[in-house]
Amino acid sequence: MNPETPEEESSQILATLERGLACPHISDYICWDPDPKLTPEKVVDRALAYKPIVL
């Protein structure tokens, strides 16, 4: 994500991604992932692979 994007807009983008991908960890993948070569495509692939724990 572009660091110059206003915080409000960034929050809206992340919320939309979380709803659309059903992955609560999308912001972690974008902001805190230790892999510096993580591309936007890999972030989406990882989010799509997310499976919630069924209780």
PDBQT receptor file of N, H, CA, C and O in Angstrom, charges set to zero:
ATOM      1  N   MET A   1       0.853  -1.170   0.000  1.00  0.00    +0.000 N 
ATOM      2  CA  MET A   1       0.000   0.000   0.000  1.00  0.00    +0.000 C 
ATOM      3  C   MET A   1       0.894   1.227   0.000  1.00  0.00    +0.000 C 
ATOM      4  O   MET A   1       1.940   1.252   0.649  1.00  0.00    +0.000 OA
ATOM      5  N   ASN A   2       0.481   2.215  -0.716  1.00  0.00    +0.000 N 
ATOM      6  H   ASN A   2      -0.368   2.194  -1.243  1.00  0.00    +0.000 HD
ATOM      7  CA  ASN A   2       1.250   3.447  -0.832  1.00  0.00    +0.000 C 
ATOM      8  C   ASN A   2       1.259   4.179   0.512  1.00  0.00    +0.000 C 
ATOM      9  O   ASN A   2       0.195   4.484   1.049  1.00  0.00    +0.000 OA
ATOM     10  N   PRO A   3       2.447   4.467   1.065  1.00  0.00    +0.000 N 
ATOM     11  CA  PRO A   3       2.502   5.156   2.357  1.00  0.00    +0.000 C 
ATOM     12  C   PRO A   3       1.945   6.575   2.327  1.00  0.00    +0.000 C 
ATOM     13  O   PRO A   3       1.670   7.150   3.380  1.00  0.00    +0.000 OA
ATOM     14  N   GLU A   4       1.776   7.142   1.148  1.00  0.00    +0.000 N 
ATOM     15  H   GLU A   4       2.000   6.674   0.292  1.00  0.00    +0.000 HD
ATOM     16  CA  GLU A   4       1.242   8.499   1.048  1.00  0.00    +0.000 C 
ATOM     17  C   GLU A   4      -0.284   8.524   0.966  1.00  0.00    +0.000 C 
ATOM     18  O   GLU A   4      -0.884   9.598   0.911  1.00  0.00    +0.000 OA
ATOM     19  N   THR A   5      -0.911   7.353   0.957  1.00  0.00    +0.000 N 
ATOM     20  H   THR A   5      -0.424   6.480   1.002  1.00  0.00    +0.000 HD
ATOM     21  CA  THR A   5      -2.370   7.278   0.938  1.00  0.00    +0.000 C 
ATOM     22  C   THR A   5      -2.891   7.754   2.296  1.00  0.00    +0.000 C 
ATOM     23  O   THR A   5      -2.393   7.308   3.330  1.00  0.00    +0.000 OA
ATOM     24  N   PRO A   6      -3.870   8.640   2.315  1.00  0.00    +0.000 N 
ATOM     25  CA  PRO A   6      -4.421   9.106   3.598  1.00  0.00    +0.000 C 
ATOM     26  C   PRO A   6      -4.935   7.931   4.445  1.00  0.00    +0.000 C 
ATOM     27  O   PRO A   6      -5.425   6.936   3.912  1.00  0.00    +0.000 OA
ATOM     28  N   GLU A   7      -4.815   8.065   5.756  1.00  0.00    +0.000 N 
ATOM     29  H   GLU A   7      -4.416   8.873   6.189  1.00  0.00    +0.000 HD
ATOM     30  CA  GLU A   7      -5.181   6.981   6.667  1.00  0.00    +0.000 C 
ATOM     31  C   GLU A   7      -6.635   6.543   6.494  1.00  0.00    +0.000 C 
ATOM     32  O   GLU A   7      -6.928   5.348   6.510  1.00  0.00    +0.000 OA
ATOM     33  N   GLU A   8      -7.536   7.493   6.331  1.00  0.00    +0.000 N 
ATOM     34  H   GLU A   8      -7.298   8.464   6.318  1.00  0.00    +0.000 HD
ATOM     35  CA  GLU A   8      -8.953   7.153   6.172  1.00  0.00    +0.000 C 
ATOM     36  C   GLU A   8      -9.167   6.301   4.916  1.00  0.00    +0.000 C 
ATOM     37  O   GLU A   8      -9.908   5.318   4.943  1.00  0.00    +0.000 OA
ATOM     38  N   GLU A   9      -8.519   6.682   3.832  1.00  0.00    +0.000 N 
ATOM     39  H   GLU A   9      -7.917   7.480   3.810  1.00  0.00    +0.000 HD
ATOM     40  CA  GLU A   9      -8.648   5.922   2.585  1.00  0.00    +0.000 C 
ATOM     41  C   GLU A   9      -8.026   4.527   2.729  1.00  0.00    +0.000 C 
ATOM     42  O   GLU A   9      -8.581   3.547   2.232  1.00  0.00    +0.000 OA
ATOM     43  N   SER A  10      -6.886   4.438   3.401  1.00  0.00    +0.000 N 
ATOM     44  H   SER A  10      -6.435   5.234   3.804  1.00  0.00    +0.000 HD
ATOM     45  CA  SER A  10      -6.242   3.143   3.638  1.00  0.00    +0.000 C 
ATOM     46  C   SER A  10      -7.154   2.230   4.449  1.00  0.00    +0.000 C 
ATOM     47  O   SER A  10      -7.270   1.039   4.159  1.00  0.00    +0.000 OA
ATOM     48  N   SER A  11      -7.794   2.792   5.458  1.00  0.00    +0.000 N 
ATOM     49  H   SER A  11      -7.699   3.759   5.694  1.00  0.00    +0.000 HD
ATOM     50  CA  SER A  11      -8.711   2.011   6.294  1.00  0.00    +0.000 C 
ATOM     51  C   SER A  11      -9.885   1.490   5.481  1.00  0.00    +0.000 C 
ATOM     52  O   SER A  11     -10.311   0.349   5.659  1.00  0.00    +0.000 OA
ATOM     53  N   GLN A  12     -10.406   2.319   4.595  1.00  0.00    +0.000 N 
ATOM     54  H   GLN A  12     -10.060   3.246   4.451  1.00  0.00    +0.000 HD
ATOM     55  CA  GLN A  12     -11.521   1.891   3.744  1.00  0.00    +0.000 C 
ATOM     56  C   GLN A  12     -11.083   0.788   2.790  1.00  0.00    +0.000 C 
ATOM     57  O   GLN A  12     -11.825  -0.169   2.570  1.00  0.00    +0.000 OA
ATOM     58  N   ILE A  13      -9.901   0.909   2.229  1.00  0.00    +0.000 N 
ATOM     59  H   ILE A  13      -9.298   1.686   2.408  1.00  0.00    +0.000 HD
ATOM     60  CA  ILE A  13      -9.385  -0.113   1.317  1.00  0.00    +0.000 C 
ATOM     61  C   ILE A  13      -9.225  -1.440   2.052  1.00  0.00    +0.000 C 
ATOM     62  O   ILE A  13      -9.641  -2.484   1.549  1.00  0.00    +0.000 OA
ATOM     63  N   LEU A  14      -8.625  -1.402   3.240  1.00  0.00    +0.000 N 
ATOM     64  H   LEU A  14      -8.287  -0.554   3.648  1.00  0.00    +0.000 HD
ATOM     65  CA  LEU A  14      -8.432  -2.632   4.011  1.00  0.00    +0.000 C 
ATOM     66  C   LEU A  14      -9.766  -3.255   4.414  1.00  0.00    +0.000 C 
ATOM     67  O   LEU A  14      -9.917  -4.475   4.351  1.00  0.00    +0.000 OA
ATOM     68  N   ALA A  15     -10.723  -2.447   4.822  1.00  0.00    +0.000 N 
ATOM     69  H   ALA A  15     -10.600  -1.455   4.873  1.00  0.00    +0.000 HD
ATOM     70  CA  ALA A  15     -12.041  -2.967   5.200  1.00  0.00    +0.000 C 
ATOM     71  C   ALA A  15     -12.719  -3.630   4.006  1.00  0.00    +0.000 C 
ATOM     72  O   ALA A  15     -13.341  -4.682   4.153  1.00  0.00    +0.000 OA
ATOM     73  N   THR A  16     -12.604  -3.029   2.835  1.00  0.00    +0.000 N 
ATOM     74  H   THR A  16     -12.099  -2.175   2.716  1.00  0.00    +0.000 HD
ATOM     75  CA  THR A  16     -13.188  -3.609   1.625  1.00  0.00    +0.000 C 
ATOM     76  C   THR A  16     -12.516  -4.932   1.287  1.00  0.00    +0.000 C 
ATOM     77  O   THR A  16     -13.190  -5.897   0.927  1.00  0.00    +0.000 OA
ATOM     78  N   LEU A  17     -11.201  -4.984   1.399  1.00  0.00    +0.000 N 
ATOM     79  H   LEU A  17     -10.654  -4.200   1.692  1.00  0.00    +0.000 HD
ATOM     80  CA  LEU A  17     -10.480  -6.235   1.132  1.00  0.00    +0.000 C 
ATOM     81  C   LEU A  17     -10.880  -7.326   2.123  1.00  0.00    +0.000 C 
ATOM     82  O   LEU A  17     -11.082  -8.475   1.729  1.00  0.00    +0.000 OA
ATOM     83  N   GLU A  18     -10.996  -6.975   3.406  1.00  0.00    +0.000 N 
ATOM     84  H   GLU A  18     -10.831  -6.042   3.726  1.00  0.00    +0.000 HD
ATOM     85  CA  GLU A  18     -11.387  -7.959   4.417  1.00  0.00    +0.000 C 
ATOM     86  C   GLU A  18     -12.772  -8.520   4.130  1.00  0.00    +0.000 C 
ATOM     87  O   GLU A  18     -12.995  -9.723   4.261  1.00  0.00    +0.000 OA
ATOM     88  N   ARG A  19     -13.702  -7.656   3.741  1.00  0.00    +0.000 N 
ATOM     89  H   ARG A  19     -13.521  -6.678   3.634  1.00  0.00    +0.000 HD
ATOM     90  CA  ARG A  19     -15.057  -8.122   3.419  1.00  0.00    +0.000 C 
ATOM     91  C   ARG A  19     -15.053  -8.987   2.163  1.00  0.00    +0.000 C 
ATOM     92  O   ARG A  19     -15.674 -10.050   2.136  1.00  0.00    +0.000 OA
ATOM     93  N   GLY A  20     -14.362  -8.538   1.138  1.00  0.00    +0.000 N 
ATOM     94  H   GLY A  20     -13.858  -7.675   1.161  1.00  0.00    +0.000 HD
ATOM     95  CA  GLY A  20     -14.370  -9.239  -0.138  1.00  0.00    +0.000 C 
ATOM     96  C   GLY A  20     -13.623 -10.554  -0.118  1.00  0.00    +0.000 C 
ATOM     97  O   GLY A  20     -13.997 -11.494  -0.819  1.00  0.00    +0.000 OA
ATOM     98  N   LEU A  21     -12.566 -10.629   0.681  1.00  0.00    +0.000 N 
ATOM     99  H   LEU A  21     -12.262  -9.864   1.250  1.00  0.00    +0.000 HD
ATOM    100  CA  LEU A  21     -11.748 -11.838   0.711  1.00  0.00    +0.000 C 
ATOM    101  C   LEU A  21     -12.044 -12.717   1.922  1.00  0.00    +0.000 C 
ATOM    102  O   LEU A  21     -11.557 -13.845   1.991  1.00  0.00    +0.000 OA
ATOM    103  N   ALA A  22     -12.822 -12.232   2.863  1.00  0.00    +0.000 N 
ATOM    104  H   ALA A  22     -13.217 -11.316   2.806  1.00  0.00    +0.000 HD
ATOM    105  CA  ALA A  22     -13.181 -12.972   4.080  1.00  0.00    +0.000 C 
ATOM    106  C   ALA A  22     -11.949 -13.438   4.851  1.00  0.00    +0.000 C 
ATOM    107  O   ALA A  22     -11.963 -14.502   5.470  1.00  0.00    +0.000 OA
ATOM    108  N   CYS A  23     -10.899 -12.647   4.811  1.00  0.00    +0.000 N 
ATOM    109  H   CYS A  23     -10.887 -11.783   4.309  1.00  0.00    +0.000 HD
ATOM    110  CA  CYS A  23      -9.670 -12.974   5.536  1.00  0.00    +0.000 C 
ATOM    111  C   CYS A  23      -9.369 -11.841   6.513  1.00  0.00    +0.000 C 
ATOM    112  O   CYS A  23      -9.122 -10.713   6.087  1.00  0.00    +0.000 OA
ATOM    113  N   PRO A  24      -9.385 -12.121   7.817  1.00  0.00    +0.000 N 
ATOM    114  CA  PRO A  24      -9.142 -11.064   8.794  1.00  0.00    +0.000 C 
ATOM    115  C   PRO A  24      -7.671 -10.653   8.911  1.00  0.00    +0.000 C 
ATOM    116  O   PRO A  24      -7.344  -9.713   9.635  1.00  0.00    +0.000 OA
ATOM    117  N   HIS A  25      -6.789 -11.355   8.201  1.00  0.00    +0.000 N 
ATOM    118  H   HIS A  25      -7.054 -12.118   7.613  1.00  0.00    +0.000 HD
ATOM    119  CA  HIS A  25      -5.352 -11.097   8.324  1.00  0.00    +0.000 C 
ATOM    120  C   HIS A  25      -4.769 -10.293   7.165  1.00  0.00    +0.000 C 
ATOM    121  O   HIS A  25      -3.551 -10.136   7.082  1.00  0.00    +0.000 OA
ATOM    122  N   ILE A  26      -5.598  -9.791   6.289  1.00  0.00    +0.000 N 
ATOM    123  H   ILE A  26      -6.587  -9.919   6.357  1.00  0.00    +0.000 HD
ATOM    124  CA  ILE A  26      -5.109  -9.108   5.088  1.00  0.00    +0.000 C 
ATOM    125  C   ILE A  26      -4.211  -7.920   5.436  1.00  0.00    +0.000 C 
ATOM    126  O   ILE A  26      -3.205  -7.698   4.762  1.00  0.00    +0.000 OA
ATOM    127  N   SER A  27      -4.549  -7.164   6.460  1.00  0.00    +0.000 N 
ATOM    128  H   SER A  27      -5.366  -7.344   7.008  1.00  0.00    +0.000 HD
ATOM    129  CA  SER A  27      -3.703  -6.014   6.820  1.00  0.00    +0.000 C 
ATOM    130  C   SER A  27      -2.343  -6.480   7.332  1.00  0.00    +0.000 C 
ATOM    131  O   SER A  27      -1.334  -5.815   7.095  1.00  0.00    +0.000 OA
ATOM    132  N   ASP A  28      -2.305  -7.607   8.027  1.00  0.00    +0.000 N 
ATOM    133  H   ASP A  28      -3.124  -8.146   8.220  1.00  0.00    +0.000 HD
ATOM    134  CA  ASP A  28      -1.023  -8.161   8.480  1.00  0.00    +0.000 C 
ATOM    135  C   ASP A  28      -0.159  -8.552   7.288  1.00  0.00    +0.000 C 
ATOM    136  O   ASP A  28       1.043  -8.290   7.277  1.00  0.00    +0.000 OA
ATOM    137  N   TYR A  29      -0.766  -9.172   6.294  1.00  0.00    +0.000 N 
ATOM    138  H   TYR A  29      -1.743  -9.385   6.303  1.00  0.00    +0.000 HD
ATOM    139  CA  TYR A  29      -0.014  -9.571   5.102  1.00  0.00    +0.000 C 
ATOM    140  C   TYR A  29       0.563  -8.357   4.389  1.00  0.00    +0.000 C 
ATOM    141  O   TYR A  29       1.678  -8.412   3.870  1.00  0.00    +0.000 OA
ATOM    142  N   ILE A  30      -0.181  -7.274   4.360  1.00  0.00    +0.000 N 
ATOM    143  H   ILE A  30      -1.087  -7.229   4.782  1.00  0.00    +0.000 HD
ATOM    144  CA  ILE A  30       0.257  -6.073   3.646  1.00  0.00    +0.000 C 
ATOM    145  C   ILE A  30       1.294  -5.289   4.453  1.00  0.00    +0.000 C 
ATOM    146  O   ILE A  30       2.306  -4.851   3.906  1.00  0.00    +0.000 OA
ATOM    147  N   CYS A  31       1.046  -5.114   5.742  1.00  0.00    +0.000 N 
ATOM    148  H   CYS A  31       0.224  -5.470   6.187  1.00  0.00    +0.000 HD
ATOM    149  CA  CYS A  31       1.871  -4.204   6.543  1.00  0.00    +0.000 C 
ATOM    150  C   CYS A  31       2.996  -4.866   7.328  1.00  0.00    +0.000 C 
ATOM    151  O   CYS A  31       4.036  -4.244   7.546  1.00  0.00    +0.000 OA
ATOM    152  N   TRP A  32       2.815  -6.109   7.757  1.00  0.00    +0.000 N 
ATOM    153  H   TRP A  32       1.971  -6.614   7.580  1.00  0.00    +0.000 HD
ATOM    154  CA  TRP A  32       3.753  -6.700   8.707  1.00  0.00    +0.000 C 
ATOM    155  C   TRP A  32       4.410  -7.984   8.238  1.00  0.00    +0.000 C 
ATOM    156  O   TRP A  32       5.158  -8.592   9.004  1.00  0.00    +0.000 OA
ATOM    157  N   ASP A  33       4.166  -8.420   7.019  1.00  0.00    +0.000 N 
ATOM    158  H   ASP A  33       3.559  -7.926   6.397  1.00  0.00    +0.000 HD
ATOM    159  CA  ASP A  33       4.725  -9.692   6.569  1.00  0.00    +0.000 C 
ATOM    160  C   ASP A  33       6.251  -9.601   6.479  1.00  0.00    +0.000 C 
ATOM    161  O   ASP A  33       6.778  -8.603   5.986  1.00  0.00    +0.000 OA
ATOM    162  N   PRO A  34       6.968 -10.630   6.949  1.00  0.00    +0.000 N 
ATOM    163  CA  PRO A  34       8.428 -10.590   6.921  1.00  0.00    +0.000 C 
ATOM    164  C   PRO A  34       9.025 -10.787   5.522  1.00  0.00    +0.000 C 
ATOM    165  O   PRO A  34      10.218 -10.562   5.323  1.00  0.00    +0.000 OA
ATOM    166  N   ASP A  35       8.205 -11.203   4.557  1.00  0.00    +0.000 N 
ATOM    167  H   ASP A  35       7.236 -11.386   4.718  1.00  0.00    +0.000 HD
ATOM    168  CA  ASP A  35       8.689 -11.428   3.196  1.00  0.00    +0.000 C 
ATOM    169  C   ASP A  35       8.698 -10.102   2.434  1.00  0.00    +0.000 C 
ATOM    170  O   ASP A  35       7.633  -9.608   2.065  1.00  0.00    +0.000 OA
ATOM    171  N   PRO A  36       9.873  -9.512   2.189  1.00  0.00    +0.000 N 
ATOM    172  CA  PRO A  36       9.919  -8.211   1.506  1.00  0.00    +0.000 C 
ATOM    173  C   PRO A  36       9.519  -8.285   0.033  1.00  0.00    +0.000 C 
ATOM    174  O   PRO A  36       9.240  -7.258  -0.585  1.00  0.00    +0.000 OA
ATOM    175  N   LYS A  37       9.489  -9.481  -0.524  1.00  0.00    +0.000 N 
ATOM    176  H   LYS A  37       9.716 -10.315  -0.022  1.00  0.00    +0.000 HD
ATOM    177  CA  LYS A  37       9.152  -9.648  -1.940  1.00  0.00    +0.000 C 
ATOM    178  C   LYS A  37       7.692 -10.037  -2.137  1.00  0.00    +0.000 C 
ATOM    179  O   LYS A  37       7.314 -10.513  -3.208  1.00  0.00    +0.000 OA
ATOM    180  N   LEU A  38       6.885  -9.839  -1.124  1.00  0.00    +0.000 N 
ATOM    181  H   LEU A  38       7.193  -9.452  -0.255  1.00  0.00    +0.000 HD
ATOM    182  CA  LEU A  38       5.476 -10.195  -1.216  1.00  0.00    +0.000 C 
ATOM    183  C   LEU A  38       4.763  -9.218  -2.149  1.00  0.00    +0.000 C 
ATOM    184  O   LEU A  38       4.639  -8.031  -1.846  1.00  0.00    +0.000 OA
ATOM    185  N   THR A  39       4.300  -9.729  -3.278  1.00  0.00    +0.000 N 
ATOM    186  H   THR A  39       4.401 -10.693  -3.525  1.00  0.00    +0.000 HD
ATOM    187  CA  THR A  39       3.628  -8.898  -4.280  1.00  0.00    +0.000 C 
ATOM    188  C   THR A  39       2.143  -8.798  -3.949  1.00  0.00    +0.000 C 
ATOM    189  O   THR A  39       1.633  -9.599  -3.166  1.00  0.00    +0.000 OA
ATOM    190  N   PRO A  40       1.445  -7.833  -4.528  1.00  0.00    +0.000 N 
ATOM    191  CA  PRO A  40      -0.007  -7.752  -4.309  1.00  0.00    +0.000 C 
ATOM    192  C   PRO A  40      -0.717  -9.052  -4.702  1.00  0.00    +0.000 C 
ATOM    193  O   PRO A  40      -1.681  -9.456  -4.051  1.00  0.00    +0.000 OA
ATOM    194  N   GLU A  41      -0.243  -9.699  -5.758  1.00  0.00    +0.000 N 
ATOM    195  H   GLU A  41       0.539  -9.371  -6.287  1.00  0.00    +0.000 HD
ATOM    196  CA  GLU A  41      -0.852 -10.960  -6.190  1.00  0.00    +0.000 C 
ATOM    197  C   GLU A  41      -0.675 -12.044  -5.133  1.00  0.00    +0.000 C 
ATOM    198  O   GLU A  41      -1.593 -12.822  -4.875  1.00  0.00    +0.000 OA
ATOM    199  N   LYS A  42       0.513 -12.094  -4.520  1.00  0.00    +0.000 N 
ATOM    200  H   LYS A  42       1.259 -11.462  -4.729  1.00  0.00    +0.000 HD
ATOM    201  CA  LYS A  42       0.763 -13.090  -3.476  1.00  0.00    +0.000 C 
ATOM    202  C   LYS A  42      -0.075 -12.803  -2.232  1.00  0.00    +0.000 C 
ATOM    203  O   LYS A  42      -0.542 -13.727  -1.566  1.00  0.00    +0.000 OA
ATOM    204  N   VAL A  43      -0.263 -11.529  -1.922  1.00  0.00    +0.000 N 
ATOM    205  H   VAL A  43       0.117 -10.778  -2.463  1.00  0.00    +0.000 HD
ATOM    206  CA  VAL A  43      -1.109 -11.161  -0.781  1.00  0.00    +0.000 C 
ATOM    207  C   VAL A  43      -2.526 -11.675  -1.009  1.00  0.00    +0.000 C 
ATOM    208  O   VAL A  43      -3.126 -12.270  -0.113  1.00  0.00    +0.000 OA
ATOM    209  N   VAL A  44      -3.058 -11.448  -2.201  1.00  0.00    +0.000 N 
ATOM    210  H   VAL A  44      -2.571 -10.965  -2.928  1.00  0.00    +0.000 HD
ATOM    211  CA  VAL A  44      -4.415 -11.908  -2.517  1.00  0.00    +0.000 C 
ATOM    212  C   VAL A  44      -4.473 -13.431  -2.508  1.00  0.00    +0.000 C 
ATOM    213  O   VAL A  44      -5.428 -14.004  -1.984  1.00  0.00    +0.000 OA
ATOM    214  N   ASP A  45      -3.475 -14.095  -3.076  1.00  0.00    +0.000 N 
ATOM    215  H   ASP A  45      -2.699 -13.629  -3.501  1.00  0.00    +0.000 HD
ATOM    216  CA  ASP A  45      -3.450 -15.561  -3.065  1.00  0.00    +0.000 C 
ATOM    217  C   ASP A  45      -3.454 -16.096  -1.636  1.00  0.00    +0.000 C 
ATOM    218  O   ASP A  45      -4.168 -17.050  -1.327  1.00  0.00    +0.000 OA
ATOM    219  N   ARG A  46      -2.661 -15.481  -0.771  1.00  0.00    +0.000 N 
ATOM    220  H   ARG A  46      -2.081 -14.706  -1.022  1.00  0.00    +0.000 HD
ATOM    221  CA  ARG A  46      -2.605 -15.918   0.629  1.00  0.00    +0.000 C 
ATOM    222  C   ARG A  46      -3.951 -15.679   1.317  1.00  0.00    +0.000 C 
ATOM    223  O   ARG A  46      -4.419 -16.521   2.084  1.00  0.00    +0.000 OA
ATOM    224  N   ALA A  47      -4.564 -14.542   1.043  1.00  0.00    +0.000 N 
ATOM    225  H   ALA A  47      -4.184 -13.858   0.420  1.00  0.00    +0.000 HD
ATOM    226  CA  ALA A  47      -5.869 -14.239   1.644  1.00  0.00    +0.000 C 
ATOM    227  C   ALA A  47      -6.943 -15.195   1.136  1.00  0.00    +0.000 C 
ATOM    228  O   ALA A  47      -7.810 -15.618   1.901  1.00  0.00    +0.000 OA
ATOM    229  N   LEU A  48      -6.893 -15.534  -0.147  1.00  0.00    +0.000 N 
ATOM    230  H   LEU A  48      -6.189 -15.190  -0.769  1.00  0.00    +0.000 HD
ATOM    231  CA  LEU A  48      -7.873 -16.474  -0.701  1.00  0.00    +0.000 C 
ATOM    232  C   LEU A  48      -7.688 -17.879  -0.139  1.00  0.00    +0.000 C 
ATOM    233  O   LEU A  48      -8.645 -18.650  -0.073  1.00  0.00    +0.000 OA
ATOM    234  N   ALA A  49      -6.471 -18.217   0.264  1.00  0.00    +0.000 N 
ATOM    235  H   ALA A  49      -5.693 -17.590   0.210  1.00  0.00    +0.000 HD
ATOM    236  CA  ALA A  49      -6.192 -19.539   0.826  1.00  0.00    +0.000 C 
ATOM    237  C   ALA A  49      -6.639 -19.651   2.286  1.00  0.00    +0.000 C 
ATOM    238  O   ALA A  49      -6.671 -20.750   2.839  1.00  0.00    +0.000 OA
ATOM    239  N   TYR A  50      -6.980 -18.534   2.908  1.00  0.00    +0.000 N 
ATOM    240  H   TYR A  50      -6.953 -17.641   2.459  1.00  0.00    +0.000 HD
ATOM    241  CA  TYR A  50      -7.395 -18.526   4.313  1.00  0.00    +0.000 C 
ATOM    242  C   TYR A  50      -8.663 -19.346   4.504  1.00  0.00    +0.000 C 
ATOM    243  O   TYR A  50      -9.641 -19.178   3.776  1.00  0.00    +0.000 OA
ATOM    244  N   LYS A  51      -8.634 -20.230   5.490  1.00  0.00    +0.000 N 
ATOM    245  H   LYS A  51      -7.840 -20.366   6.082  1.00  0.00    +0.000 HD
ATOM    246  CA  LYS A  51      -9.806 -21.031   5.860  1.00  0.00    +0.000 C 
ATOM    247  C   LYS A  51     -10.083 -20.799   7.344  1.00  0.00    +0.000 C 
ATOM    248  O   LYS A  51      -9.235 -21.109   8.181  1.00  0.00    +0.000 OA
ATOM    249  N   PRO A  52     -11.246 -20.264   7.680  1.00  0.00    +0.000 N 
ATOM    250  CA  PRO A  52     -11.555 -20.041   9.097  1.00  0.00    +0.000 C 
ATOM    251  C   PRO A  52     -11.691 -21.367   9.842  1.00  0.00    +0.000 C 
ATOM    252  O   PRO A  52     -12.036 -22.393   9.255  1.00  0.00    +0.000 OA
ATOM    253  N   ILE A  53     -11.419 -21.327  11.121  1.00  0.00    +0.000 N 
ATOM    254  H   ILE A  53     -11.139 -20.494  11.598  1.00  0.00    +0.000 HD
ATOM    255  CA  ILE A  53     -11.558 -22.515  11.963  1.00  0.00    +0.000 C 
ATOM    256  C   ILE A  53     -13.039 -22.721  12.253  1.00  0.00    +0.000 C 
ATOM    257  O   ILE A  53     -13.724 -21.810  12.717  1.00  0.00    +0.000 OA
ATOM    258  N   VAL A  54     -13.520 -23.916  11.976  1.00  0.00    +0.000 N 
ATOM    259  H   VAL A  54     -12.963 -24.656  11.599  1.00  0.00    +0.000 HD
ATOM    260  CA  VAL A  54     -14.920 -24.243  12.223  1.00  0.00    +0.000 C 
ATOM    261  C   VAL A  54     -15.019 -24.852  13.616  1.00  0.00    +0.000 C 
ATOM    262  O   VAL A  54     -14.358 -25.846  13.919  1.00  0.00    +0.000 OA
ATOM    263  N   LEU A  55     -15.840 -24.252  14.451  1.00  0.00    +0.000 N 
ATOM    264  H   LEU A  55     -16.377 -23.445  14.205  1.00  0.00    +0.000 HD
ATOM    265  CA  LEU A  55     -16.004 -24.759  15.820  1.00  0.00    +0.000 C 
ATOM    266  C   LEU A  55     -17.238 -25.602  15.938  1.00  0.00    +0.000 C 
ATOM    267  O   LEU A  55     -17.537 -26.112  17.017  1.00  0.00    +0.000 OA
TER     268      LEU A  55
